[in-house]
């Protein structure tokens, strides 16, 4: 059995939303759906195209399951009568959102609009309006949009604390572009922390959430928003009743910052930690207490460099005791540019150290967009693109520090006749290391008398190929 995996609810394609329900006591949610439905929108995204290198990796690895899914998604999005065909270089995708201000403020997930060239919003009355992205917050995966469409019906954010585990909740969405869909369930748990989102205390629900639910509202039975659906935990990629939503109180504080400043200021200390054990406590502290978090790394250029050391045990920041479970949440709530006192144990002695708080950096760009466009090398009759560490890792070439990935080959061209394949990583031309596409762009025409020696990594194994312009090697 495959291990469960976390799946962002935007499957590069569609979205399913969750609607609130007020009439649950009377055996249905119709009244709440009628109330909330007009405020739920579809977010239409013109995606940034995958990099040429990423597409080459997919072809080299024969990722047919991915390609089949993408084909299905594009067919769903560009079916007859849609009038919005999906281009091959940069696809369209759907996400969910909901109106929180009559003046056109809309909440959705950051990953729905991340890397988008254009964003539009389809309202419940079928109007499609261009949307402006006012700001995004990577830490909570929240984005704030604005549309100009006159006065719009808005939903109200209300603290999820009003709900108890077991209370009914509702979600509304547009799964796989099928149209507005309502699912219902209960609040299954609260305070869930997921490995890839350590800063959020998620709400867990068994209301069916599928690909495309991202950014939709999770509602209580009185029609107020208690969360924003964001993530599912699934062994198959489909709903198995383990859905997660960002609590509305978290969303409210983020939205206020995004509307005012376009971003959220969050603290950052630049350290890595591990949990304390009794054995570690005895070795470091001479006692059995497992309080605190053991610092395993301090970024050389980070805000804590020169203040904290690997091997320090961090006990508290300000007046807040620290554990490996809460350190991320404690740190992001600090104000960038300020100083805070931390209690640490170093060489068995407890002491107070003043730390400078930096701004939490945004995560790196989506690796599928990294590497850029490819270029055509006329004298080799092939296309190449810059590689990234993610691309090299996918090609089992983690040990390489650079290289160009082959993205195109002309049949019977010099590169093809030499045996090159799409997805090959070219690391050297002769003795010259290839670090940028410009390094190969002006290479001379190879011949039997003056062949071009290329070092190639294929399926993790390096080797050399002599390009002569003919099939004789």
C-alpha positions in Angstrom: 0.0 0.0 0.0 1.3 3.4 -0.9 1.9 5.9 1.9 -0.7 8.7 2.2 0.4 11.9 0.6 -0.5 15.5 0.9 -2.2 17.0 -2.1 -2.9 20.6 -2.8 -6.5 20.8 -3.7 -5.8 22.6 -7.0 -4.9 19.7 -9.4 -3.6 22.2 -12.1 -7.2 22.2 -13.2 -10.3 22.4 -11.3 -11.8 23.2 -8.0 -14.6 22.0 -5.7 -16.1 24.4 -3.2 -17.8 23.7 0.1 -21.0 25.5 1.0 -22.5 26.3 4.5 -25.7 24.9 5.7 -28.2 26.6 8.0 -31.1 24.1 7.8 -29.2 21.1 9.0 -31.4 20.7 12.0 -34.4 20.5 9.7 -32.8 17.8 7.6 -31.0 19.8 5.0 -28.7 22.6 4.1 -30.7 24.2 1.3 -31.3 27.5 3.1 -27.6 28.0 3.8 -26.6 27.1 0.3 -29.1 29.7 -1.1 -27.6 32.2 1.3 -23.9 31.5 0.7 -23.9 30.3 -2.9 -23.9 33.7 -4.6 -20.8 34.7 -2.7 -18.7 31.7 -3.9 -16.7 32.3 -7.0 -14.5 30.4 -9.5 -11.0 31.7 -9.9 -9.8 31.3 -13.5 -6.0 31.3 -13.9 -3.9 31.5 -17.0 -0.9 29.6 -15.7 2.7 30.3 -16.2 4.0 27.7 -18.6 6.1 24.8 -17.4 9.8 25.3 -18.2 11.2 23.5 -21.2 13.5 21.6 -18.9 10.6 20.3 -16.8 8.7 19.1 -19.8 11.8 17.3 -21.0 12.1 15.6 -17.6 8.5 14.4 -17.9 9.1 13.0 -21.3 12.4 11.4 -20.2 10.8 9.8 -17.2 7.7 8.6 -19.1 5.4 10.1 -16.6 2.3 8.9 -18.4 0.0 9.1 -15.4 0.8 12.8 -15.1 0.4 13.4 -18.9 -2.9 11.5 -18.9 -4.2 13.6 -16.0 -3.1 16.8 -17.7 -4.8 15.7 -21.0 -8.0 15.0 -19.1 -7.9 18.3 -17.3 -7.4 20.2 -20.5 -10.2 18.4 -22.2 -12.5 19.3 -19.3 -11.4 22.9 -19.4 -11.6 23.3 -23.2 -14.6 21.2 -24.0 -17.2 22.2 -26.7 -18.8 25.6 -26.1 -16.2 26.7 -23.6 -14.6 29.2 -25.9 -11.5 29.2 -23.7 -9.1 26.6 -25.2 -6.1 25.7 -23.1 -2.8 26.5 -24.9 -0.1 23.9 -24.8 2.6 26.1 -23.3 0.7 27.6 -20.4 -2.5 25.9 -19.3 -5.6 27.2 -17.7 -6.6 26.2 -14.2 -9.6 26.6 -11.9 -9.6 27.4 -8.2 -12.2 28.5 -5.7 -12.7 31.7 -3.7 -15.3 33.7 -1.9 -16.3 37.3 -1.6 -15.6 38.9 1.8 -16.2 42.6 0.9 -19.1 44.1 -1.0 -16.5 46.2 -2.9 -15.1 43.1 -4.5 -12.5 41.7 -2.0 -12.1 37.9 -2.6 -10.2 35.3 -0.6 -8.6 32.3 -2.2 -5.4 30.2 -1.7 -2.0 31.5 -2.7 -1.2 28.3 -4.6 -4.2 28.9 -6.8 -2.8 32.1 -8.2 0.9 31.5 -7.7 2.8 32.0 -11.0 -0.3 33.1 -12.9 0.0 35.3 -15.9 -3.6 36.5 -15.6 -6.3 35.9 -13.0 -10.1 36.3 -13.6 -13.1 35.6 -11.4 -16.3 34.0 -12.5 -19.2 35.2 -10.4 -22.3 33.3 -9.5 -24.2 35.2 -12.2 -21.7 34.0 -14.8 -20.0 37.3 -15.3 -16.2 36.9 -15.8 -14.2 39.8 -14.3 -10.5 40.5 -14.4 -9.0 40.3 -10.9 -6.1 42.1 -9.3 -3.9 40.2 -6.8 -3.6 42.6 -3.9 -1.2 40.3 -2.0 -0.3 36.8 -1.1 1.0 35.1 2.1 3.1 32.0 1.6 3.1 31.1 5.3 -0.7 30.6 5.4 -1.3 30.0 1.7 -3.8 32.9 1.5 -4.2 35.3 -1.4 -6.4 38.4 -1.5 -8.0 39.5 -4.9 -10.1 42.5 -5.9 -12.6 42.7 -8.7 -14.6 45.8 -9.9 -18.1 44.6 -10.4 -20.3 46.8 -8.4 -21.8 45.8 -5.1 -21.4 42.1 -4.4 -22.9 39.7 -1.8 -20.2 39.0 0.8 -19.7 36.2 3.4 -18.6 36.9 6.9 -15.4 35.4 8.5 -16.0 34.2 12.1 -13.7 32.5 14.5 -13.7 28.7 14.2 -13.6 28.6 18.0 -17.3 28.8 18.0 -17.4 25.2 16.7 -16.8 22.0 18.6 -15.4 18.8 17.2 -18.5 17.0 15.8 -20.4 20.1 14.8 -21.6 20.1 11.1 -19.7 22.0 8.4 -20.3 22.6 4.7 -18.1 23.2 1.7 -19.0 24.6 -1.7 -17.0 24.3 -4.9 -16.5 23.5 -8.6 -14.8 20.1 -8.8 -13.0 19.5 -12.1 -14.9 22.3 -13.7 -18.2 20.4 -13.3 -20.0 23.3 -11.6 -20.9 24.4 -8.2 -21.0 21.5 -5.7 -22.0 21.2 -2.1 -20.5 18.7 0.4 -21.2 18.4 4.1 -19.6 16.7 7.1 -18.4 17.5 10.6 -15.5 19.2 12.2 -13.3 16.2 12.7 -10.5 17.8 14.7 -8.7 21.0 15.2 -5.2 22.1 15.8 -3.7 19.8 13.2 -0.2 20.6 12.1 0.9 19.2 8.7 4.6 18.7 7.9 4.6 21.0 4.8 2.7 23.7 6.6 4.2 23.9 10.2 2.9 27.4 10.8 -0.9 26.6 10.6 -3.2 24.9 13.1 -5.5 23.4 10.5 -9.2 22.4 11.0 -9.8 18.8 9.9 -13.1 17.8 8.3 -14.6 14.8 6.6 -16.7 17.0 4.3 -15.7 15.7 0.8 -12.9 17.9 -0.6 -11.3 17.1 -3.9 -9.0 18.5 -6.4 -10.0 22.1 -7.0 -11.5 22.8 -3.6 -8.6 25.1 -2.9 -9.7 28.6 -1.7 -13.3 27.7 -1.1 -15.1 28.4 2.1 -15.8 25.9 4.9 -18.9 27.1 6.6 -20.9 26.6 9.8 -24.6 25.9 9.6 -25.4 29.6 10.1 -23.6 30.5 6.9 -20.5 32.1 8.3 -17.0 31.1 7.1 -15.0 29.2 9.7 -12.2 28.2 7.4 -10.7 28.1 3.9 -10.3 24.7 2.3 -6.7 24.1 1.3 -5.3 20.6 1.5 -6.3 16.9 1.5 -4.5 13.9 2.8 -5.0 11.0 0.5 -3.3 7.7 -0.6 -5.0 8.0 -4.0 -5.4 11.7 -4.7 -9.1 11.6 -4.2 -11.2 12.5 -1.1 -11.0 9.9 1.7 -12.6 12.2 4.3 -9.3 13.8 5.4 -9.6 17.5 4.4 -7.9 20.5 6.0 -8.9 24.1 6.2 -7.2 27.3 7.3 -9.1 28.7 10.4 -11.0 31.8 9.6 -9.4 33.8 12.5 -6.0 33.2 10.8 -7.4 34.2 7.5 -8.9 37.4 8.9 -5.6 38.7 10.3 -3.8 37.9 7.1 -6.4 39.6 4.9 -6.1 42.8 7.0 -2.4 42.9 6.4 -2.6 42.0 2.7 -5.2 44.7 2.1 -3.1 47.4 3.8 0.4 46.4 2.9 0.3 43.7 0.2 2.2 41.3 2.4 2.4 40.0 5.9 5.5 40.7 8.1 6.6 37.5 9.9 9.6 36.8 12.1 12.5 34.6 11.1 15.5 33.4 13.2 17.4 31.3 10.7 17.9 28.2 12.8 17.1 24.5 12.5 16.2 22.3 15.5 15.4 18.8 16.6 13.5 17.4 19.6 15.2 16.8 22.8 15.4 13.3 24.2 16.4 12.1 27.7 19.7 10.9 26.3 20.5 14.2 24.6 19.4 16.1 27.8 21.8 14.0 29.9 24.6 14.6 27.4 24.0 18.4 27.0 22.4 19.4 30.3 23.3 16.7 32.8 19.7 16.1 33.6 16.7 14.2 32.3 14.5 17.3 31.3 13.5 17.2 27.7 12.3 20.8 27.7 13.4 23.1 24.8 14.7 22.4 21.3 18.2 21.4 20.3 19.7 23.7 17.6 21.3 21.7 14.9 22.1 24.4 12.4 22.5 28.2 12.3 22.4 29.9 8.9 25.9 31.4 8.3 24.4 34.6 7.0 21.1 34.4 9.0 19.9 36.7 11.8 21.0 34.4 14.5 24.6 33.9 13.2 27.0 35.0 16.0 24.3 34.7 18.6 23.2 31.1 18.6 25.4 28.0 18.1 24.7 24.5 16.9 24.4 22.5 20.2 22.6 25.2 22.1 19.3 24.2 23.7 16.7 26.9 23.1 14.4 27.0 26.1 12.3 30.1 25.5 11.8 33.1 23.3 10.6 36.1 25.3 8.3 34.6 27.9 7.2 31.7 25.7 8.6 28.2 26.3 9.9 26.6 23.1 9.4 23.1 21.8 10.1 21.6 18.3 6.4 21.6 17.7 5.7 25.3 18.5 9.0 27.0 17.5 7.8 27.8 13.9 4.6 29.4 15.2 6.4 31.4 17.9 9.0 32.7 15.5 6.6 33.9 12.8 4.7 35.9 15.3 7.8 38.0 16.1 8.2 41.4 14.6 10.9 41.7 11.9 13.6 44.3 12.8 13.1 43.9 16.5 15.3 42.2 19.2 14.0 39.6 21.6 15.6 37.8 24.5 16.0 34.1 24.3 16.9 31.6 27.1 19.4 29.0 26.0 21.6 26.4 27.7 25.1 26.4 26.3 27.8 24.1 27.6 25.6 23.2 30.5 25.0 26.8 31.6 21.6 28.6 31.1 22.0 32.2 29.8 20.0 34.9 28.2 20.9 35.9 24.6 19.5 38.8 22.6 18.4 37.8 19.1 17.6 40.0 16.1 14.4 39.0 14.2 14.5 39.0 10.4 11.7 38.9 7.8 10.6 35.4 6.9 11.6 34.9 3.3 9.2 33.6 0.7 9.7 30.0 -0.4 11.6 29.4 -3.7 9.6 29.6 -6.9 7.8 26.5 -8.1 10.5 24.2 -9.6 8.3 23.3 -12.5 8.6 26.9 -13.8 12.4 27.0 -13.1 14.9 26.7 -15.9 13.3 29.0 -18.4 12.8 28.6 -22.1 15.0 26.5 -24.3 17.1 27.6 -27.2 17.9 26.0 -30.5 21.5 25.0 -31.3 21.6 25.1 -35.1 24.9 23.2 -35.6 23.8 20.3 -33.3 20.1 20.5 -34.4 18.8 20.2 -30.9 17.2 22.3 -28.2 18.6 22.8 -24.7 17.5 24.5 -21.5 19.2 25.4 -18.3 18.8 22.9 -15.6 18.0 23.5 -11.9 18.8 21.4 -8.8 15.3 20.1 -8.9 15.6 19.1 -12.6 19.0 17.4 -12.0 17.5 15.5 -9.1 14.6 14.3 -11.2 17.2 13.0 -13.7 19.2 11.2 -10.9 22.0 13.6 -11.4 22.1 15.1 -7.9 25.9 15.1 -7.9 26.1 17.5 -10.9 26.4 21.2 -10.1 25.2 22.4 -13.6 24.3 21.2 -17.0 21.9 21.7 -19.9 18.9 19.5 -20.5 18.1 18.3 -24.1 14.5 19.5 -24.8 14.3 19.0 -28.6 16.0 16.8 -31.3 15.6 17.0 -35.0 15.3 13.5 -36.5 18.5 12.7 -38.4 20.1 15.8 -37.0 23.6 15.8 -35.6 22.6 15.3 -32.0 20.1 12.6 -32.8 22.5 10.7 -34.9 25.1 10.8 -32.1 22.6 9.0 -29.9 21.3 11.9 -27.7 17.8 11.7 -26.3 15.4 14.2 -24.9 16.0 14.4 -21.2 19.8 13.9 -21.4 21.8 16.2 -19.2 24.8 17.7 -21.0 27.5 18.7 -18.5 30.6 19.4 -20.6 31.5 20.2 -24.2 35.1 19.0 -24.4 36.6 20.1 -21.2 34.3 23.2 -20.8 31.6 22.9 -18.2 28.2 23.8 -19.5 26.5 26.2 -17.0 24.2 28.2 -19.3 22.5 27.7 -22.7 24.8 30.4 -24.1 27.8 28.1 -23.6 26.5 25.8 -26.3 24.6 28.3 -28.5 27.5 29.2 -30.8 29.3 25.8 -30.9 31.0 25.0 -34.2 29.6 22.6 -36.8 31.0 19.1 -35.8 32.4 16.8 -38.4 34.1 13.4 -38.6 37.5 15.2 -38.6 36.5 17.6 -35.8 33.9 15.9 -33.6 32.4 17.6 -30.6 32.9 15.6 -27.4 29.9 15.9 -25.0 29.7 14.5 -21.5 26.2 13.2 -21.0 24.3 12.0 -17.8 21.4 9.7 -18.6 19.4 7.9 -15.9 22.0 8.9 -13.4 25.0 7.4 -15.3 27.6 9.7 -16.9 29.3 9.0 -20.3 30.8 10.6 -23.4 29.3 11.0 -26.9 31.2 12.2 -29.9 29.0 14.3 -32.2 30.2 14.0 -35.8 27.2 14.9 -37.9 26.9 11.4 -39.2 25.9 8.0 -37.8 29.5 6.7 -37.9 30.9 7.0 -34.4 
